[in-house]
């Protein structure tokens, strides 16, 4: 069972994201990806920080484990 209510980050949810309010076809064209819906939880305790360089600027990607189902024994 999830500890929080899921957050809708799809293009049409009205949130404060770069893709907010975009038509799905426009989103696919601009971002070269399709929106999907997944249910599960992210284990933030195992998040890894990966240094990246883009256009000579340093930054980081954060990679976290996402569990999409639970083992019946848990």
PDB file of N, CA, C, O and CB in Angstrom:
ATOM      1  N   UNK A   1       0.848  -1.179   0.000  1.00  0.00           N
ATOM      2  CA  UNK A   1       0.000   0.000   0.000  1.00  0.00           C
ATOM      3  C   UNK A   1       0.893   1.241   0.000  1.00  0.00           C
ATOM      4  O   UNK A   1       1.904   1.290   0.701  1.00  0.00           O
ATOM      5  CB  UNK A   1      -0.964  -0.001   1.227  1.00  0.00           C
ATOM      6  N   UNK A   2       0.508   2.239  -0.792  1.00  0.00           N
ATOM      7  CA  UNK A   2       1.287   3.463  -0.882  1.00  0.00           C
ATOM      8  C   UNK A   2       1.052   4.350   0.328  1.00  0.00           C
ATOM      9  O   UNK A   2      -0.059   4.419   0.853  1.00  0.00           O
ATOM     10  CB  UNK A   2       0.947   4.215  -2.158  1.00  0.00           C
ATOM     11  N   UNK A   3       2.103   5.026   0.765  1.00  0.00           N
ATOM     12  CA  UNK A   3       2.007   5.916   1.925  1.00  0.00           C
ATOM     13  C   UNK A   3       1.425   7.276   1.548  1.00  0.00           C
ATOM     14  O   UNK A   3       0.918   7.993   2.410  1.00  0.00           O
ATOM     15  CB  UNK A   3       3.381   6.100   2.562  1.00  0.00           C
ATOM     16  N   UNK A   4       1.496   7.634   0.269  1.00  0.00           N
ATOM     17  CA  UNK A   4       1.004   8.926  -0.182  1.00  0.00           C
ATOM     18  C   UNK A   4       0.054   8.734  -1.352  1.00  0.00           C
ATOM     19  O   UNK A   4       0.058   7.700  -2.020  1.00  0.00           O
ATOM     20  CB  UNK A   4       2.170   9.849  -0.577  1.00  0.00           C
ATOM     21  N   UNK A   5      -0.755   9.751  -1.579  1.00  0.00           N
ATOM     22  CA  UNK A   5      -1.600   9.767  -2.755  1.00  0.00           C
ATOM     23  C   UNK A   5      -0.708   9.988  -3.973  1.00  0.00           C
ATOM     24  O   UNK A   5       0.178  10.841  -3.928  1.00  0.00           O
ATOM     25  CB  UNK A   5      -2.703  10.869  -2.646  1.00  0.00           C
ATOM     26  N   UNK A   6      -0.917   9.237  -5.069  1.00  0.00           N
ATOM     27  CA  UNK A   6      -0.088   9.429  -6.265  1.00  0.00           C
ATOM     28  C   UNK A   6      -0.190  10.862  -6.790  1.00  0.00           C
ATOM     29  O   UNK A   6      -1.228  11.509  -6.653  1.00  0.00           O
ATOM     30  CB  UNK A   6      -0.501   8.439  -7.363  1.00  0.00           C
ATOM     31  N   UNK A   7       0.885  11.343  -7.386  1.00  0.00           N
ATOM     32  CA  UNK A   7       0.941  12.688  -7.954  1.00  0.00           C
ATOM     33  C   UNK A   7       0.826  12.590  -9.467  1.00  0.00           C
ATOM     34  O   UNK A   7       1.552  11.828 -10.105  1.00  0.00           O
ATOM     35  CB  UNK A   7       2.253  13.417  -7.547  1.00  0.00           C
ATOM     36  N   UNK A   8      -0.082  13.356 -10.031  1.00  0.00           N
ATOM     37  CA  UNK A   8      -0.280  13.375 -11.474  1.00  0.00           C
ATOM     38  C   UNK A   8       0.687  14.385 -12.088  1.00  0.00           C
ATOM     39  O   UNK A   8       0.550  15.589 -11.869  1.00  0.00           O
ATOM     40  CB  UNK A   8      -1.759  13.723 -11.835  1.00  0.00           C
ATOM     41  N   UNK A   9       1.670  13.897 -12.860  1.00  0.00           N
ATOM     42  CA  UNK A   9       2.609  14.802 -13.513  1.00  0.00           C
ATOM     43  C   UNK A   9       2.442  14.736 -15.031  1.00  0.00           C
ATOM     44  O   UNK A   9       3.382  15.027 -15.771  1.00  0.00           O
ATOM     45  CB  UNK A   9       4.058  14.458 -13.114  1.00  0.00           C
ATOM     46  N   UNK A  10       1.265  14.360 -15.491  1.00  0.00           N
ATOM     47  CA  UNK A  10       1.013  14.275 -16.925  1.00  0.00           C
ATOM     48  C   UNK A  10       0.926  15.670 -17.535  1.00  0.00           C
ATOM     49  O   UNK A  10       0.739  16.644 -16.806  1.00  0.00           O
ATOM     50  CB  UNK A  10      -0.279  13.489 -17.200  1.00  0.00           C
ATOM     51  N   UNK A  11       1.060  15.790 -18.872  1.00  0.00           N
ATOM     52  CA  UNK A  11       1.057  17.106 -19.510  1.00  0.00           C
ATOM     53  C   UNK A  11      -0.181  17.952 -19.244  1.00  0.00           C
ATOM     54  O   UNK A  11      -0.108  19.178 -19.326  1.00  0.00           O
ATOM     55  CB  UNK A  11       1.206  16.935 -20.965  1.00  0.00           C
ATOM     56  N   UNK A  12      -1.309  17.337 -18.930  1.00  0.00           N
ATOM     57  CA  UNK A  12      -2.542  18.112 -18.799  1.00  0.00           C
ATOM     58  C   UNK A  12      -2.982  18.347 -17.355  1.00  0.00           C
ATOM     59  O   UNK A  12      -4.113  18.783 -17.138  1.00  0.00           O
ATOM     60  CB  UNK A  12      -3.638  17.421 -19.535  1.00  0.00           C
ATOM     61  N   UNK A  13      -2.140  18.079 -16.363  1.00  0.00           N
ATOM     62  CA  UNK A  13      -2.607  18.180 -14.981  1.00  0.00           C
ATOM     63  C   UNK A  13      -2.629  19.598 -14.429  1.00  0.00           C
ATOM     64  O   UNK A  13      -3.179  19.816 -13.350  1.00  0.00           O
ATOM     65  CB  UNK A  13      -1.753  17.337 -14.110  1.00  0.00           C
ATOM     66  N   UNK A  14      -2.048  20.570 -15.130  1.00  0.00           N
ATOM     67  CA  UNK A  14      -2.067  21.941 -14.646  1.00  0.00           C
ATOM     68  C   UNK A  14      -0.987  22.262 -13.637  1.00  0.00           C
ATOM     69  O   UNK A  14      -0.965  23.361 -13.084  1.00  0.00           O
ATOM     70  CB  UNK A  14      -3.378  22.230 -14.049  1.00  0.00           C
ATOM     71  N   UNK A  15      -0.087  21.319 -13.386  1.00  0.00           N
ATOM     72  CA  UNK A  15       1.002  21.566 -12.447  1.00  0.00           C
ATOM     73  C   UNK A  15       2.068  22.461 -13.050  1.00  0.00           C
ATOM     74  O   UNK A  15       1.938  22.924 -14.182  1.00  0.00           O
ATOM     75  CB  UNK A  15       1.620  20.258 -12.002  1.00  0.00           C
ATOM     76  N   UNK A  16       3.109  22.696 -12.297  1.00  0.00           N
ATOM     77  CA  UNK A  16       4.183  23.584 -12.731  1.00  0.00           C
ATOM     78  C   UNK A  16       5.339  22.756 -13.306  1.00  0.00           C
ATOM     79  O   UNK A  16       6.395  22.634 -12.685  1.00  0.00           O
ATOM     80  CB  UNK A  16       4.675  24.469 -11.551  1.00  0.00           C
ATOM     81  N   UNK A  17       5.124  22.194 -14.493  1.00  0.00           N
ATOM     82  CA  UNK A  17       6.125  21.402 -15.181  1.00  0.00           C
ATOM     83  C   UNK A  17       6.320  21.962 -16.582  1.00  0.00           C
ATOM     84  O   UNK A  17       5.409  22.599 -17.109  1.00  0.00           O
ATOM     85  CB  UNK A  17       5.717  19.910 -15.232  1.00  0.00           C
ATOM     86  N   UNK A  18       7.485  21.745 -17.209  1.00  0.00           N
ATOM     87  CA  UNK A  18       7.708  22.282 -18.559  1.00  0.00           C
ATOM     88  C   UNK A  18       6.689  21.790 -19.580  1.00  0.00           C
ATOM     89  O   UNK A  18       6.453  22.464 -20.583  1.00  0.00           O
ATOM     90  CB  UNK A  18       9.090  21.918 -19.029  1.00  0.00           C
ATOM     91  N   UNK A  19       6.086  20.636 -19.347  1.00  0.00           N
ATOM     92  CA  UNK A  19       5.148  20.057 -20.303  1.00  0.00           C
ATOM     93  C   UNK A  19       3.689  20.381 -19.982  1.00  0.00           C
ATOM     94  O   UNK A  19       2.791  19.934 -20.695  1.00  0.00           O
ATOM     95  CB  UNK A  19       5.331  18.565 -20.351  1.00  0.00           C
ATOM     96  N   UNK A  20       3.441  21.143 -18.932  1.00  0.00           N
ATOM     97  CA  UNK A  20       2.075  21.450 -18.514  1.00  0.00           C
ATOM     98  C   UNK A  20       1.288  22.148 -19.617  1.00  0.00           C
ATOM     99  O   UNK A  20       1.768  23.098 -20.235  1.00  0.00           O
ATOM    100  CB  UNK A  20       2.092  22.318 -17.265  1.00  0.00           C
ATOM    101  N   UNK A  21       0.082  21.665 -19.850  1.00  0.00           N
ATOM    102  CA  UNK A  21      -0.833  22.291 -20.796  1.00  0.00           C
ATOM    103  C   UNK A  21      -0.574  21.954 -22.252  1.00  0.00           C
ATOM    104  O   UNK A  21      -1.283  22.440 -23.134  1.00  0.00           O
ATOM    105  CB  UNK A  21      -0.777  23.748 -20.631  1.00  0.00           C
ATOM    106  N   UNK A  22       0.431  21.131 -22.519  1.00  0.00           N
ATOM    107  CA  UNK A  22       0.741  20.796 -23.903  1.00  0.00           C
ATOM    108  C   UNK A  22      -0.151  19.668 -24.399  1.00  0.00           C
ATOM    109  O   UNK A  22      -0.523  18.770 -23.643  1.00  0.00           O
ATOM    110  CB  UNK A  22       2.212  20.407 -24.042  1.00  0.00           C
ATOM    111  N   UNK A  23      -0.479  19.727 -25.651  1.00  0.00           N
ATOM    112  CA  UNK A  23      -1.194  18.646 -26.312  1.00  0.00           C
ATOM    113  C   UNK A  23      -0.278  17.417 -26.322  1.00  0.00           C
ATOM    114  O   UNK A  23       0.939  17.562 -26.429  1.00  0.00           O
ATOM    115  CB  UNK A  23      -1.628  19.054 -27.771  1.00  0.00           C
ATOM    116  N   UNK A  24      -0.844  16.216 -26.213  1.00  0.00           N
ATOM    117  CA  UNK A  24      -0.019  15.013 -26.150  1.00  0.00           C
ATOM    118  C   UNK A  24       0.846  14.835 -27.396  1.00  0.00           C
ATOM    119  O   UNK A  24       1.986  14.383 -27.288  1.00  0.00           O
ATOM    120  CB  UNK A  24      -0.899  13.794 -25.961  1.00  0.00           C
ATOM    121  N   UNK A  25       0.329  15.181 -28.575  1.00  0.00           N
ATOM    122  CA  UNK A  25       1.129  15.078 -29.804  1.00  0.00           C
ATOM    123  C   UNK A  25       2.286  16.072 -29.770  1.00  0.00           C
ATOM    124  O   UNK A  25       3.399  15.748 -30.184  1.00  0.00           O
ATOM    125  CB  UNK A  25       0.247  15.326 -31.055  1.00  0.00           C
ATOM    126  N   UNK A  26       2.026  17.279 -29.278  1.00  0.00           N
ATOM    127  CA  UNK A  26       3.065  18.303 -29.142  1.00  0.00           C
ATOM    128  C   UNK A  26       4.132  17.845 -28.140  1.00  0.00           C
ATOM    129  O   UNK A  26       5.329  18.035 -28.356  1.00  0.00           O
ATOM    130  CB  UNK A  26       2.443  19.655 -28.692  1.00  0.00           C
ATOM    131  N   UNK A  27       3.675  17.247 -27.055  1.00  0.00           N
ATOM    132  CA  UNK A  27       4.577  16.726 -26.029  1.00  0.00           C
ATOM    133  C   UNK A  27       5.512  15.668 -26.617  1.00  0.00           C
ATOM    134  O   UNK A  27       6.724  15.723 -26.412  1.00  0.00           O
ATOM    135  CB  UNK A  27       3.773  16.134 -24.856  1.00  0.00           C
ATOM    136  N   UNK A  28       4.943  14.700 -27.352  1.00  0.00           N
ATOM    137  CA  UNK A  28       5.745  13.638 -27.954  1.00  0.00           C
ATOM    138  C   UNK A  28       6.788  14.210 -28.912  1.00  0.00           C
ATOM    139  O   UNK A  28       7.939  13.773 -28.925  1.00  0.00           O
ATOM    140  CB  UNK A  28       4.844  12.645 -28.691  1.00  0.00           C
ATOM    141  N   UNK A  29       6.375  15.180 -29.704  1.00  0.00           N
ATOM    142  CA  UNK A  29       7.287  15.774 -30.681  1.00  0.00           C
ATOM    143  C   UNK A  29       8.425  16.526 -29.992  1.00  0.00           C
ATOM    144  O   UNK A  29       9.587  16.368 -30.366  1.00  0.00           O
ATOM    145  CB  UNK A  29       6.523  16.720 -31.613  1.00  0.00           C
ATOM    146  N   UNK A  30       8.099  17.336 -28.995  1.00  0.00           N
ATOM    147  CA  UNK A  30       9.107  18.154 -28.322  1.00  0.00           C
ATOM    148  C   UNK A  30      10.026  17.346 -27.416  1.00  0.00           C
ATOM    149  O   UNK A  30      11.232  17.590 -27.386  1.00  0.00           O
ATOM    150  CB  UNK A  30       8.435  19.228 -27.518  1.00  0.00           C
ATOM    151  N   UNK A  31       9.473  16.388 -26.676  1.00  0.00           N
ATOM    152  CA  UNK A  31      10.247  15.652 -25.687  1.00  0.00           C
ATOM    153  C   UNK A  31      10.749  14.298 -26.189  1.00  0.00           C
ATOM    154  O   UNK A  31      11.530  13.644 -25.497  1.00  0.00           O
ATOM    155  CB  UNK A  31       9.419  15.450 -24.458  1.00  0.00           C
ATOM    156  N   UNK A  32      10.320  13.865 -27.374  1.00  0.00           N
ATOM    157  CA  UNK A  32      10.718  12.575 -27.954  1.00  0.00           C
ATOM    158  C   UNK A  32      10.421  11.406 -27.018  1.00  0.00           C
ATOM    159  O   UNK A  32      11.207  10.465 -26.916  1.00  0.00           O
ATOM    160  CB  UNK A  32      12.205  12.591 -28.294  1.00  0.00           C
ATOM    161  N   UNK A  33       9.299  11.475 -26.349  1.00  0.00           N
ATOM    162  CA  UNK A  33       8.873  10.387 -25.465  1.00  0.00           C
ATOM    163  C   UNK A  33       7.358  10.442 -25.314  1.00  0.00           C
ATOM    164  O   UNK A  33       6.721  11.454 -25.604  1.00  0.00           O
ATOM    165  CB  UNK A  33       9.574  10.482 -24.070  1.00  0.00           C
ATOM    166  N   UNK A  34       6.807   9.340 -24.860  1.00  0.00           N
ATOM    167  CA  UNK A  34       5.370   9.276 -24.625  1.00  0.00           C
ATOM    168  C   UNK A  34       5.118   9.233 -23.123  1.00  0.00           C
ATOM    169  O   UNK A  34       5.859   8.587 -22.382  1.00  0.00           O
ATOM    170  CB  UNK A  34       4.741   8.040 -25.329  1.00  0.00           C
ATOM    171  N   UNK A  35       4.072   9.923 -22.675  1.00  0.00           N
ATOM    172  CA  UNK A  35       3.734   9.818 -21.250  1.00  0.00           C
ATOM    173  C   UNK A  35       3.172   8.432 -20.936  1.00  0.00           C
ATOM    174  O   UNK A  35       2.443   7.857 -21.745  1.00  0.00           O
ATOM    175  CB  UNK A  35       2.715  10.912 -20.848  1.00  0.00           C
ATOM    176  N   UNK A  36       3.504   7.908 -19.788  1.00  0.00           N
ATOM    177  CA  UNK A  36       2.983   6.623 -19.329  1.00  0.00           C
ATOM    178  C   UNK A  36       2.526   6.774 -17.886  1.00  0.00           C
ATOM    179  O   UNK A  36       2.896   7.730 -17.205  1.00  0.00           O
ATOM    180  CB  UNK A  36       4.056   5.497 -19.461  1.00  0.00           C
ATOM    181  N   UNK A  37       1.735   5.843 -17.433  1.00  0.00           N
ATOM    182  CA  UNK A  37       1.288   5.840 -16.040  1.00  0.00           C
ATOM    183  C   UNK A  37       1.842   4.595 -15.378  1.00  0.00           C
ATOM    184  O   UNK A  37       1.658   3.483 -15.873  1.00  0.00           O
ATOM    185  CB  UNK A  37      -0.274   5.889 -15.932  1.00  0.00           C
ATOM    186  N   UNK A  38       2.520   4.783 -14.257  1.00  0.00           N
ATOM    187  CA  UNK A  38       3.018   3.669 -13.468  1.00  0.00           C
ATOM    188  C   UNK A  38       2.603   3.876 -12.021  1.00  0.00           C
ATOM    189  O   UNK A  38       2.538   5.002 -11.528  1.00  0.00           O
ATOM    190  CB  UNK A  38       4.560   3.535 -13.594  1.00  0.00           C
ATOM    191  N   UNK A  39       2.332   2.792 -11.367  1.00  0.00           N
ATOM    192  CA  UNK A  39       1.976   2.847  -9.952  1.00  0.00           C
ATOM    193  C   UNK A  39       3.027   2.089  -9.165  1.00  0.00           C
ATOM    194  O   UNK A  39       3.499   1.033  -9.586  1.00  0.00           O
ATOM    195  CB  UNK A  39       0.554   2.259  -9.696  1.00  0.00           C
ATOM    196  N   UNK A  40       3.383   2.635  -8.033  1.00  0.00           N
ATOM    197  CA  UNK A  40       4.382   2.000  -7.210  1.00  0.00           C
ATOM    198  C   UNK A  40       4.926   3.001  -6.208  1.00  0.00           C
ATOM    199  O   UNK A  40       4.274   3.997  -5.894  1.00  0.00           O
ATOM    200  CB  UNK A  40       5.507   1.421  -8.068  1.00  0.00           C
ATOM    201  N   UNK A  41       6.112   2.734  -5.713  1.00  0.00           N
ATOM    202  CA  UNK A  41       6.732   3.691  -4.810  1.00  0.00           C
ATOM    203  C   UNK A  41       8.228   3.771  -5.083  1.00  0.00           C
ATOM    204  O   UNK A  41       8.843   2.812  -5.550  1.00  0.00           O
ATOM    205  CB  UNK A  41       6.469   3.305  -3.344  1.00  0.00           C
ATOM    206  N   UNK A  42       8.793   4.921  -4.787  1.00  0.00           N
ATOM    207  CA  UNK A  42      10.209   5.176  -5.001  1.00  0.00           C
ATOM    208  C   UNK A  42      10.925   5.057  -3.665  1.00  0.00           C
ATOM    209  O   UNK A  42      10.518   5.662  -2.673  1.00  0.00           O
ATOM    210  CB  UNK A  42      10.443   6.578  -5.640  1.00  0.00           C
ATOM    211  N   UNK A  43      11.985   4.278  -3.650  1.00  0.00           N
ATOM    212  CA  UNK A  43      12.797   4.114  -2.436  1.00  0.00           C
ATOM    213  C   UNK A  43      13.888   5.179  -2.454  1.00  0.00           C
ATOM    214  O   UNK A  43      14.968   4.963  -3.004  1.00  0.00           O
ATOM    215  CB  UNK A  43      13.420   2.665  -2.344  1.00  0.00           C
ATOM    216  N   UNK A  44      13.599   6.331  -1.848  1.00  0.00           N
ATOM    217  CA  UNK A  44      14.537   7.454  -1.851  1.00  0.00           C
ATOM    218  C   UNK A  44      15.794   7.169  -1.025  1.00  0.00           C
ATOM    219  O   UNK A  44      16.797   7.866  -1.181  1.00  0.00           O
ATOM    220  CB  UNK A  44      13.851   8.701  -1.321  1.00  0.00           C
ATOM    221  N   UNK A  45      15.760   6.165  -0.154  1.00  0.00           N
ATOM    222  CA  UNK A  45      16.935   5.861   0.672  1.00  0.00           C
ATOM    223  C   UNK A  45      18.084   5.301  -0.155  1.00  0.00           C
ATOM    224  O   UNK A  45      19.225   5.280   0.306  1.00  0.00           O
ATOM    225  CB  UNK A  45      16.566   4.873   1.769  1.00  0.00           C
ATOM    226  N   UNK A  46      17.795   4.848  -1.366  1.00  0.00           N
ATOM    227  CA  UNK A  46      18.841   4.282  -2.225  1.00  0.00           C
ATOM    228  C   UNK A  46      19.153   5.172  -3.429  1.00  0.00           C
ATOM    229  O   UNK A  46      19.752   4.705  -4.398  1.00  0.00           O
ATOM    230  CB  UNK A  46      18.423   2.901  -2.708  1.00  0.00           C
ATOM    231  N   UNK A  47      18.760   6.438  -3.383  1.00  0.00           N
ATOM    232  CA  UNK A  47      18.993   7.361  -4.486  1.00  0.00           C
ATOM    233  C   UNK A  47      20.484   7.569  -4.709  1.00  0.00           C
ATOM    234  O   UNK A  47      21.242   7.776  -3.762  1.00  0.00           O
ATOM    235  CB  UNK A  47      18.306   8.700  -4.219  1.00  0.00           C
ATOM    236  N   UNK A  48      20.892   7.513  -5.967  1.00  0.00           N
ATOM    237  CA  UNK A  48      22.290   7.731  -6.346  1.00  0.00           C
ATOM    238  C   UNK A  48      22.402   9.032  -7.127  1.00  0.00           C
ATOM    239  O   UNK A  48      21.545   9.327  -7.961  1.00  0.00           O
ATOM    240  CB  UNK A  48      22.836   6.540  -7.184  1.00  0.00           C
ATOM    241  N   UNK A  49      23.441   9.811  -6.871  1.00  0.00           N
ATOM    242  CA  UNK A  49      23.689  11.056  -7.583  1.00  0.00           C
ATOM    243  C   UNK A  49      24.761  10.784  -8.631  1.00  0.00           C
ATOM    244  O   UNK A  49      25.845  10.294  -8.311  1.00  0.00           O
ATOM    245  CB  UNK A  49      24.122  12.205  -6.605  1.00  0.00           C
ATOM    246  N   UNK A  50      24.447  11.109  -9.897  1.00  0.00           N
ATOM    247  CA  UNK A  50      25.367  10.867 -11.001  1.00  0.00           C
ATOM    248  C   UNK A  50      25.730  12.208 -11.632  1.00  0.00           C
ATOM    249  O   UNK A  50      24.857  12.928 -12.115  1.00  0.00           O
ATOM    250  CB  UNK A  50      24.742   9.900 -12.057  1.00  0.00           C
ATOM    251  N   UNK A  51      27.033  12.544 -11.627  1.00  0.00           N
ATOM    252  CA  UNK A  51      27.460  13.822 -12.203  1.00  0.00           C
ATOM    253  C   UNK A  51      27.344  13.775 -13.722  1.00  0.00           C
ATOM    254  O   UNK A  51      27.740  12.794 -14.350  1.00  0.00           O
ATOM    255  CB  UNK A  51      28.913  14.157 -11.784  1.00  0.00           C
ATOM    256  N   UNK A  52      26.800  14.836 -14.307  1.00  0.00           N
ATOM    257  CA  UNK A  52      26.622  14.946 -15.762  1.00  0.00           C
ATOM    258  C   UNK A  52      27.178  16.283 -16.225  1.00  0.00           C
ATOM    259  O   UNK A  52      27.185  17.256 -15.471  1.00  0.00           O
ATOM    260  CB  UNK A  52      25.115  14.805 -16.164  1.00  0.00           C
ATOM    261  N   UNK A  53      27.643  16.326 -17.461  1.00  0.00           N
ATOM    262  CA  UNK A  53      28.063  17.581 -18.079  1.00  0.00           C
ATOM    263  C   UNK A  53      27.290  17.730 -19.381  1.00  0.00           C
ATOM    264  O   UNK A  53      27.312  16.840 -20.231  1.00  0.00           O
ATOM    265  CB  UNK A  53      29.618  17.616 -18.328  1.00  0.00           C
ATOM    266  N   UNK A  54      26.608  18.857 -19.530  1.00  0.00           N
ATOM    267  CA  UNK A  54      25.849  19.137 -20.742  1.00  0.00           C
ATOM    268  C   UNK A  54      26.144  20.569 -21.156  1.00  0.00           C
ATOM    269  O   UNK A  54      25.995  21.499 -20.364  1.00  0.00           O
ATOM    270  CB  UNK A  54      24.314  18.914 -20.525  1.00  0.00           C
ATOM    271  N   UNK A  55      26.565  20.739 -22.407  1.00  0.00           N
ATOM    272  CA  UNK A  55      26.911  22.072 -22.913  1.00  0.00           C
ATOM    273  C   UNK A  55      27.913  22.765 -21.988  1.00  0.00           C
ATOM    274  O   UNK A  55      27.763  23.948 -21.681  1.00  0.00           O
ATOM    275  CB  UNK A  55      25.644  22.936 -23.062  1.00  0.00           C
ATOM    276  N   UNK A  56      28.909  22.045 -21.558  1.00  0.00           N
ATOM    277  CA  UNK A  56      29.998  22.498 -20.671  1.00  0.00           C
ATOM    278  C   UNK A  56      29.542  22.876 -19.254  1.00  0.00           C
ATOM    279  O   UNK A  56      30.346  23.388 -18.475  1.00  0.00           O
ATOM    280  CB  UNK A  56      30.684  23.687 -21.295  1.00  0.00           C
ATOM    281  N   UNK A  57      28.290  22.638 -18.909  1.00  0.00           N
ATOM    282  CA  UNK A  57      27.812  22.926 -17.550  1.00  0.00           C
ATOM    283  C   UNK A  57      27.684  21.635 -16.759  1.00  0.00           C
ATOM    284  O   UNK A  57      27.128  20.647 -17.240  1.00  0.00           O
ATOM    285  CB  UNK A  57      26.454  23.669 -17.587  1.00  0.00           C
ATOM    286  N   UNK A  58      28.211  21.657 -15.530  1.00  0.00           N
ATOM    287  CA  UNK A  58      28.108  20.494 -14.661  1.00  0.00           C
ATOM    288  C   UNK A  58      26.746  20.463 -13.982  1.00  0.00           C
ATOM    289  O   UNK A  58      26.178  21.499 -13.634  1.00  0.00           O
ATOM    290  CB  UNK A  58      29.230  20.500 -13.614  1.00  0.00           C
ATOM    291  N   UNK A  59      26.244  19.261 -13.805  1.00  0.00           N
ATOM    292  CA  UNK A  59      24.981  19.067 -13.119  1.00  0.00           C
ATOM    293  C   UNK A  59      24.908  17.642 -12.607  1.00  0.00           C
ATOM    294  O   UNK A  59      25.903  16.917 -12.621  1.00  0.00           O
ATOM    295  CB  UNK A  59      23.792  19.379 -14.047  1.00  0.00           C
ATOM    296  N   UNK A  60      23.742  17.247 -12.161  1.00  0.00           N
ATOM    297  CA  UNK A  60      23.561  15.911 -11.610  1.00  0.00           C
ATOM    298  C   UNK A  60      22.254  15.310 -12.090  1.00  0.00           C
ATOM    299  O   UNK A  60      21.266  16.019 -12.276  1.00  0.00           O
ATOM    300  CB  UNK A  60      23.598  15.947 -10.085  1.00  0.00           C
ATOM    301  N   UNK A  61      22.253  14.003 -12.289  1.00  0.00           N
ATOM    302  CA  UNK A  61      21.042  13.215 -12.434  1.00  0.00           C
ATOM    303  C   UNK A  61      20.897  12.449 -11.128  1.00  0.00           C
ATOM    304  O   UNK A  61      21.891  12.040 -10.528  1.00  0.00           O
ATOM    305  CB  UNK A  61      21.096  12.247 -13.696  1.00  0.00           C
ATOM    306  N   UNK A  62      19.672  12.259 -10.695  1.00  0.00           N
ATOM    307  CA  UNK A  62      19.412  11.470  -9.506  1.00  0.00           C
ATOM    308  C   UNK A  62      18.647  10.226  -9.929  1.00  0.00           C
ATOM    309  O   UNK A  62      17.603  10.318 -10.574  1.00  0.00           O
ATOM    310  CB  UNK A  62      18.621  12.289  -8.439  1.00  0.00           C
ATOM    311  N   UNK A  63      19.168   9.069  -9.565  1.00  0.00           N
ATOM    312  CA  UNK A  63      18.585   7.797  -9.961  1.00  0.00           C
ATOM    313  C   UNK A  63      18.059   7.107  -8.713  1.00  0.00           C
ATOM    314  O   UNK A  63      18.801   6.891  -7.754  1.00  0.00           O
ATOM    315  CB  UNK A  63      19.622   6.902 -10.706  1.00  0.00           C
ATOM    316  N   UNK A  64      16.769   6.760  -8.728  1.00  0.00           N
ATOM    317  CA  UNK A  64      16.142   6.102  -7.577  1.00  0.00           C
ATOM    318  C   UNK A  64      15.475   4.814  -8.021  1.00  0.00           C
ATOM    319  O   UNK A  64      15.052   4.678  -9.169  1.00  0.00           O
ATOM    320  CB  UNK A  64      15.112   7.033  -6.898  1.00  0.00           C
ATOM    321  N   UNK A  65      15.389   3.878  -7.103  1.00  0.00           N
ATOM    322  CA  UNK A  65      14.708   2.618  -7.365  1.00  0.00           C
ATOM    323  C   UNK A  65      13.208   2.820  -7.237  1.00  0.00           C
ATOM    324  O   UNK A  65      12.737   3.420  -6.272  1.00  0.00           O
ATOM    325  CB  UNK A  65      15.195   1.513  -6.400  1.00  0.00           C
ATOM    326  N   UNK A  66      12.455   2.317  -8.217  1.00  0.00           N
ATOM    327  CA  UNK A  66      10.999   2.379  -8.138  1.00  0.00           C
ATOM    328  C   UNK A  66      10.458   0.962  -8.138  1.00  0.00           C
ATOM    329  O   UNK A  66      10.767   0.162  -9.022  1.00  0.00           O
ATOM    330  CB  UNK A  66      10.399   3.206  -9.316  1.00  0.00           C
ATOM    331  N   UNK A  67       9.649   0.663  -7.137  1.00  0.00           N
ATOM    332  CA  UNK A  67       9.015  -0.643  -7.035  1.00  0.00           C
ATOM    333  C   UNK A  67       7.604  -0.541  -7.594  1.00  0.00           C
ATOM    334  O   UNK A  67       6.807   0.282  -7.144  1.00  0.00           O
ATOM    335  CB  UNK A  67       8.999  -1.151  -5.563  1.00  0.00           C
ATOM    336  N   UNK A  68       7.303  -1.377  -8.571  1.00  0.00           N
ATOM    337  CA  UNK A  68       5.982  -1.326  -9.192  1.00  0.00           C
ATOM    338  C   UNK A  68       5.049  -2.407  -8.676  1.00  0.00           C
ATOM    339  O   UNK A  68       3.872  -2.437  -9.037  1.00  0.00           O
ATOM    340  CB  UNK A  68       6.112  -1.447 -10.685  1.00  0.00           C
ATOM    341  N   UNK A  69       5.555  -3.284  -7.844  1.00  0.00           N
ATOM    342  CA  UNK A  69       4.712  -4.306  -7.212  1.00  0.00           C
ATOM    343  C   UNK A  69       5.397  -4.771  -5.930  1.00  0.00           C
ATOM    344  O   UNK A  69       6.592  -4.551  -5.731  1.00  0.00           O
ATOM    345  CB  UNK A  69       4.454  -5.517  -8.183  1.00  0.00           C
ATOM    346  N   UNK A  70       4.643  -5.396  -5.095  1.00  0.00           N
ATOM    347  CA  UNK A  70       5.183  -5.888  -3.834  1.00  0.00           C
ATOM    348  C   UNK A  70       5.208  -7.399  -3.858  1.00  0.00           C
ATOM    349  O   UNK A  70       4.337  -8.033  -4.453  1.00  0.00           O
ATOM    350  CB  UNK A  70       4.360  -5.377  -2.637  1.00  0.00           C
ATOM    351  N   UNK A  71       6.194  -7.971  -3.219  1.00  0.00           N
ATOM    352  CA  UNK A  71       6.268  -9.409  -3.045  1.00  0.00           C
ATOM    353  C   UNK A  71       5.133  -9.840  -2.118  1.00  0.00           C
ATOM    354  O   UNK A  71       4.856  -9.154  -1.134  1.00  0.00           O
ATOM    355  CB  UNK A  71       7.657  -9.837  -2.478  1.00  0.00           C
ATOM    356  N   UNK A  72       4.488 -10.934  -2.402  1.00  0.00           N
ATOM    357  CA  UNK A  72       3.366 -11.401  -1.568  1.00  0.00           C
ATOM    358  C   UNK A  72       3.782 -11.634  -0.118  1.00  0.00           C
ATOM    359  O   UNK A  72       2.950 -11.554   0.786  1.00  0.00           O
ATOM    360  CB  UNK A  72       2.784 -12.689  -2.143  1.00  0.00           C
ATOM    361  N   UNK A  73       5.062 -11.921   0.109  1.00  0.00           N
ATOM    362  CA  UNK A  73       5.529 -12.194   1.464  1.00  0.00           C
ATOM    363  C   UNK A  73       5.798 -10.931   2.265  1.00  0.00           C
ATOM    364  O   UNK A  73       6.039 -11.005   3.470  1.00  0.00           O
ATOM    365  CB  UNK A  73       6.774 -13.028   1.413  1.00  0.00           C
ATOM    366  N   UNK A  74       5.762  -9.756   1.608  1.00  0.00           N
ATOM    367  CA  UNK A  74       6.057  -8.497   2.321  1.00  0.00           C
ATOM    368  C   UNK A  74       4.815  -7.885   2.892  1.00  0.00           C
ATOM    369  O   UNK A  74       4.880  -6.828   3.520  1.00  0.00           O
ATOM    370  CB  UNK A  74       6.733  -7.498   1.401  1.00  0.00           C
TER     371      UNK A  74
END
